[in-house]
Every structure is written in C-alpha cells, then in structure tokens.
Amino acid sequence: MTALTIDAPVVTLVGVPIHAMTMEQVLSSVDVAIRHRSRLRIGVVNAAKIVNMRRDTVLRDAVLSSDLILADGMSVVWAGRILNSPLPERVAGIDLMLAMLQRGHERGYRLYCLGARDEVLDRVIQRIAVDYPNVAVVGRHHGYFGVEDAPKVAAGIATVRPDILLVAMTSPKKEEFLARWADDLEVPVCHGVGGSFEVLAGSVRRAPVRWQRLGLEWLFRVLQEPRRLWRRYLITNTLFCALVAREFLRRLGSRTS
C-alpha cells in the first residue's frame, strides 16, 4: 500500500516535524486515503511524548515514520507560536477519533478497534452503535497481547479489511505496533488513540473544554490519579519548557549573529 501524499506545510519544533493542518484538512486526507486505498498512518505528539522521544530512540523512530504527525497538545501549539513556527490549531487525538467516527457514520466506513480491556471494548462498540450507527465495526481485539502474538493480531486485522484502525494502547506500544505492522495490515487509515477508548466508554472523564483550551488537560488527569501521574507530568512538562527555551535562544542567537 502506497503512502498518501500530504500536501501541507511541515514545521519543525525541537527536532520534531509536525504537519500544520486543521482538523478539516486532516479529515479530507482521511477520506482521500480511504477512497484510493492509500496508507495514512497518523501520529500525534504532546509535550510528554516529545520529551520521551529524546530518551527513547525506538519511540522516536516509530513516531517519525508516521505519514502524518499532528500537534495533540496545546503546549505544542504554544511552542510553535513562541518559536515563530505557528500551527493553525491543535488536533487532539481523541477529537480526531470522534470526528473520524462521525465521518464514518456519514460515509459508511469500516472500523477495527484494537486496544483496552475486553469490557471497555464492549462499551466502546455499544457506544459506537448508538452514536454512529452507520459505522461498521468489522473487528476488535484487546490491547493486552505480547510481541509473540502481534503477527496473529495483525493478520486478523488484514483479513477483515477495515478502512480505519483505531489503536487504543499506551506509548510506545501503539507506535511500535503500527511502525512494525502498518505495511502488512493493508488498512488505509491507522490512528493511535491512547486512552481514548476509556473516555468513550465512560470509564475516564475528559477535562472540561475550558481546561482543554487553557492547556490544562494534563492537570485534570493528574488530579484524577495524583499518585501515579504527578511526578511524570512534573518532569516531562519541565523538560519540555526547557527544550523550547533552549530552541528559542538558539534561534534568537542565529538571527542576531
């Protein structure tokens, strides 16, 4: 399957190339990929993932091999403005997933759901049936499988020929799975959605819209699971700010020298 050609500018922020696209432009690319059976593997980055990509070369290579890389976090959008490399808007992974489901309802797309626990998948598929009844869910598999089972999972996906594959697993597992198996899956659109199935199933609350606009979705998550998440976000957010500051000073120096 040939990768879809993306006609959109790319800006590089702290070493990561990000496509400067709106949600509507991304959805148009999704439609084209499905219509022409071209590959569109979507990667999304936020502050934490950009920091982790600098420490984990396997994750970095997997993300950078995506056909389309989008700004999932407001902090990435703000970094673009600070560095004079603006992005038109945030395209959050969960918002893109919901928009793709709506587009799938309008156009009868075929969907495969990979990831989460079986009980969460049950609720996700029930929710899709109610909210997006014209989406055909042609397959599902939980996300708790080992490396040795990945070939069988990939073969099962390829057999049912979905138009869209949603991968609801944590990083770096979802990125590594898609980087390794995307060419074998023969699925036009692959999108790693992380914990979005938990939100769609109602197991996890998403931050209110105002918190999202203020770039505080991470804080809302920390308040829900403080013991598990506070240290992770404190470290990654601090390191991301340091990366942006260093890049700002480097660009400022190059302009004045």
C-alpha positions as CSV (number, residue, x, y, z in Angstrom):
1,M,0.0,0.0,0.0
2,T,1.5,3.3,-1.1
3,A,1.6,6.2,1.4
4,L,-0.8,9.1,0.8
5,T,1.0,12.3,-0.3
6,I,0.3,15.0,2.2
7,D,0.0,18.5,0.7
8,A,0.6,20.6,3.8
9,P,3.5,22.6,5.3
10,V,5.6,21.0,8.0
11,V,7.1,22.9,10.9
12,T,9.9,21.5,13.0
13,L,9.6,22.1,16.7
14,V,12.5,21.0,19.0
15,G,13.5,18.4,16.4
16,V,10.1,17.0,15.6
17,P,8.4,17.7,12.2
18,I,4.7,18.5,12.6
19,H,2.2,19.0,9.9
20,A,0.5,22.4,10.0
21,M,-3.1,21.2,9.3
22,T,-6.6,21.9,10.6
23,M,-9.0,19.2,11.7
24,E,-10.9,19.6,8.5
25,Q,-7.8,19.2,6.4
26,V,-6.9,16.0,8.2
27,L,-10.4,14.6,7.7
28,S,-10.2,15.4,4.0
29,S,-6.9,13.4,3.9
30,V,-8.7,10.5,5.7
31,D,-11.4,10.5,3.0
32,V,-8.8,10.5,0.2
33,A,-6.8,7.7,1.8
34,I,-9.9,5.5,2.1
35,R,-11.1,6.3,-1.3
36,H,-7.8,5.5,-3.0
37,R,-6.8,2.7,-0.5
38,S,-3.6,4.7,0.3
39,R,-1.8,4.4,3.6
40,L,-2.3,7.2,6.1
41,R,-0.6,6.3,9.4
42,I,-1.3,9.1,11.9
43,G,1.0,10.1,14.8
44,V,0.2,12.7,17.4
45,V,2.6,14.4,19.8
46,N,2.2,16.3,23.0
47,A,4.9,17.7,25.4
48,A,5.4,14.4,27.2
49,K,5.8,12.4,24.1
50,I,8.3,14.8,22.6
51,V,10.4,14.6,25.7
52,N,10.2,10.8,25.8
53,M,11.2,10.7,22.1
54,R,14.5,12.2,23.0
55,R,15.1,9.5,25.5
56,D,13.7,6.5,23.6
57,T,15.1,6.1,20.1
58,V,12.6,3.3,19.3
59,L,9.7,5.5,20.1
60,R,11.3,8.4,18.2
61,D,11.8,6.3,15.1
62,A,8.3,4.9,15.2
63,V,6.7,8.3,15.5
64,L,8.9,9.9,12.8
65,S,7.9,7.0,10.4
66,S,4.3,8.2,10.5
67,D,2.8,9.6,7.3
68,L,1.2,12.4,9.3
69,I,2.3,13.9,12.6
70,L,-0.1,16.3,14.4
71,A,0.0,18.5,17.5
72,D,-2.0,16.7,20.1
73,G,-1.3,19.1,23.0
74,M,-1.9,22.9,23.4
75,S,1.7,23.2,24.7
76,V,3.0,22.1,21.3
77,V,0.8,24.8,19.6
78,W,2.1,27.4,22.0
79,A,5.6,26.3,21.4
80,G,5.1,26.9,17.7
81,R,4.0,30.4,18.4
82,I,6.9,31.1,20.7
83,L,9.3,29.8,18.1
84,N,7.7,31.6,15.2
85,S,6.7,28.3,13.6
86,P,2.9,28.6,14.1
87,L,0.5,25.7,13.8
88,P,-3.1,26.5,12.7
89,E,-4.7,24.6,15.6
90,R,-4.5,21.7,18.0
91,V,-5.7,18.4,16.5
92,A,-6.1,16.2,19.6
93,G,-6.1,12.5,19.1
94,I,-9.4,11.9,20.8
95,D,-11.1,14.8,18.9
96,L,-9.8,13.3,15.6
97,M,-11.1,9.9,16.6
98,L,-14.5,11.3,17.3
99,A,-14.5,13.3,14.1
100,M,-13.5,10.2,12.1
101,L,-16.3,8.2,13.7
102,Q,-18.7,10.9,12.6
103,R,-17.3,10.9,9.1
104,G,-17.5,7.1,9.2
105,H,-21.2,7.4,10.1
106,E,-21.8,9.7,7.2
107,R,-19.9,7.6,4.7
108,G,-20.3,4.0,6.0
109,Y,-16.7,3.4,6.8
110,R,-15.5,0.0,8.2
111,L,-13.7,0.2,11.5
112,Y,-11.4,-2.1,13.6
113,C,-10.9,-1.4,17.3
114,L,-7.7,-2.6,18.8
115,G,-6.7,-2.0,22.4
116,A,-8.0,-1.6,26.0
117,R,-9.6,-4.4,28.0
118,D,-12.4,-6.5,26.7
119,E,-15.0,-5.0,29.0
120,V,-14.0,-1.5,27.8
121,L,-14.2,-2.6,24.2
122,D,-17.7,-3.9,24.8
123,R,-18.8,-0.4,26.0
124,V,-17.0,1.3,23.2
125,I,-18.7,-0.8,20.5
126,Q,-22.0,-0.3,22.1
127,R,-21.5,3.5,22.2
128,I,-20.4,3.5,18.5
129,A,-23.6,1.5,17.6
130,V,-25.8,4.1,19.3
131,D,-24.0,7.3,18.3
132,Y,-22.6,6.3,14.9
133,P,-24.8,3.5,13.7
134,N,-23.6,3.6,10.1
135,V,-20.1,2.7,11.1
136,A,-19.5,-1.0,10.5
137,V,-17.3,-2.4,13.3
138,V,-15.7,-5.3,11.5
139,G,-13.3,-6.5,14.2
140,R,-11.9,-6.0,17.6
141,H,-9.1,-7.2,19.8
142,H,-7.9,-6.2,23.3
143,G,-4.6,-4.5,23.8
144,Y,-3.0,-6.9,26.2
145,F,-1.1,-9.1,23.9
146,G,2.6,-9.9,23.8
147,V,5.1,-9.4,21.0
148,E,4.8,-13.1,20.1
149,D,1.1,-12.6,19.4
150,A,1.4,-9.5,17.3
151,P,1.7,-11.3,13.9
152,K,-1.6,-13.1,14.6
153,V,-3.3,-9.9,15.6
154,A,-2.0,-8.1,12.5
155,A,-3.2,-10.9,10.3
156,G,-6.6,-10.8,11.8
157,I,-6.9,-7.1,11.1
158,A,-5.8,-7.6,7.5
159,T,-8.3,-10.3,6.9
160,V,-11.4,-8.1,7.6
161,R,-10.1,-5.2,5.5
162,P,-11.2,-2.2,7.6
163,D,-11.0,1.4,6.3
164,I,-9.8,2.7,9.7
165,L,-7.9,1.1,12.5
166,L,-8.0,2.7,16.0
167,V,-5.2,1.6,18.3
168,A,-6.0,2.3,21.9
169,M,-2.8,1.3,23.6
170,T,-0.2,3.2,25.6
171,S,3.0,4.7,24.2
172,P,5.3,3.3,23.0
173,K,3.4,0.1,22.3
174,K,0.9,1.6,19.9
175,E,3.6,3.4,17.9
176,E,5.8,0.4,17.7
177,F,3.0,-1.9,16.6
178,L,2.0,0.5,13.8
179,A,5.6,1.1,12.7
180,R,6.2,-2.7,12.5
181,W,2.9,-3.9,11.0
182,A,1.3,-1.0,9.1
183,D,2.5,-2.3,5.7
184,D,1.1,-5.7,6.4
185,L,-2.2,-4.5,7.7
186,E,-3.4,-3.1,4.4
187,V,-5.6,-0.6,6.3
188,P,-5.8,2.9,4.7
189,V,-6.1,4.9,8.0
190,C,-4.3,3.9,11.2
191,H,-4.7,6.2,14.2
192,G,-3.2,5.6,17.7
193,V,-5.7,6.9,20.2
194,G,-4.0,6.0,23.5
195,G,-6.6,6.1,26.4
196,S,-9.4,7.5,24.3
197,F,-11.4,4.2,24.4
198,E,-11.6,4.6,28.2
199,V,-13.1,8.1,27.7
200,L,-15.5,6.9,25.0
201,A,-16.6,4.0,27.3
202,G,-17.2,6.4,30.2
203,S,-14.5,4.9,32.4
204,V,-12.4,8.1,32.5
205,R,-13.7,11.7,32.5
206,R,-12.1,14.1,30.0
207,A,-11.2,17.5,31.1
208,P,-13.8,20.3,30.6
209,V,-13.5,22.3,27.4
210,R,-12.2,25.3,29.3
211,W,-9.4,23.3,30.8
212,Q,-8.5,22.0,27.3
213,R,-8.3,25.5,25.9
214,L,-6.1,26.6,28.7
215,G,-3.7,23.7,28.1
216,L,-4.5,22.1,31.5
217,E,-5.9,18.8,30.3
218,W,-2.7,17.2,31.8
219,L,-3.5,18.8,35.2
220,F,-7.1,17.4,35.1
221,R,-5.6,13.9,34.6
222,V,-3.2,14.4,37.5
223,L,-6.0,15.4,39.8
224,Q,-7.8,12.2,38.9
225,E,-4.7,10.0,39.5
226,P,-2.3,12.1,41.5
227,R,-0.1,9.3,42.9
228,R,0.5,7.8,39.6
229,L,0.8,10.9,37.4
230,W,2.1,13.9,39.3
231,R,5.8,13.0,39.0
232,R,5.6,12.0,35.3
233,Y,3.9,15.3,34.3
234,L,6.1,17.5,36.5
235,I,9.2,16.1,34.9
236,T,8.1,16.0,31.3
237,N,6.5,19.4,31.4
238,T,9.6,21.0,32.9
239,L,11.8,19.3,30.4
240,F,9.6,20.4,27.5
241,C,9.7,24.0,28.7
242,A,13.5,23.8,28.9
243,L,13.7,22.4,25.3
244,V,11.5,25.2,24.0
245,A,13.5,27.8,25.9
246,R,16.8,26.4,24.5
247,E,15.5,26.4,21.0
248,F,14.2,29.9,21.4
249,L,17.6,31.1,22.5
250,R,19.3,29.2,19.7
251,R,17.1,30.8,17.1
252,L,17.5,34.2,18.6
253,G,21.2,33.8,18.6
254,S,21.2,32.8,14.9
255,R,19.2,35.9,14.0
256,T,21.5,38.3,15.8
257,S,24.8,36.8,14.8
